[in-house]
Amino acid sequence: MSLQRGLVRYGYEVEWVASGAGALRAGPVDVVLLDLGLPDTDGLDVCRSLRARSDVPIIVISARSDEVDRVAGLELGADDYVSKPFGVREVIARIRAVMRRVNPGQGSAVAGRYGRVTVDRRSARVFLDGVEVPLARKEYELLAFLTEQPGALLTRERIMEAVWDANWFGPTKTLDVHVSALRRKLAGAVTIEAVRGVGFRLVVDAAATS
């Protein structure tokens, strides 16, 4: 589910299904990420069925690296092909490229405002009072995750799993360092509260948002 979490952090709404039948029953979407390794049917058959009834962009994701499979997917109507292993950023870049081809000139920015802070998830940029704040990659990902649920208390473990990795074995002090950096760079525009022994919550000044 790390891909799903990554897409959500970048502002995408995700409808996650685990089978070919589920994919064919799903409602209209803007883009399909289709894993060929489905438990109930061949992903290529699902690709063929989706293309027969819709022009929705399809990006095939597969552990199959053979050129024959890539060509088959593209010939059946897929718009792009990503081989495992891959990074979330690569998938997002391919989504953006496909959407640009399908909707040329259409703006892709989805921004959320949190008091004086604006988080543009599509471009992975943050603005304070309209001025861009330079953030390191993990600083951005941490802020993007915290702003998904303003006011909610998020445990250290949940934050580490979402922003770093489910298999992270390093010191959680890394989280404190990044929180401190965000507090400094955002100059108190939002409050990141620490709850001792539990985790952090992001608090937004309602007056600044209105």
Beta strands, then each sheet from edge to edge (+ up, - down):
strand 1: 32-35
strand 2: 58-62
strand 3: 80-83
strand 4: 111-114
strand 5: 117-120
strand 6: 125-128
strand 7: 131-133
strand 8: 154-155
strand 9: 191-195
strand 10: 199-203
sheet 1: 1+ 2+ 3+
sheet 2: 4+ 5- 6+ 7-
sheet 3: 8+ 10- 9+
end
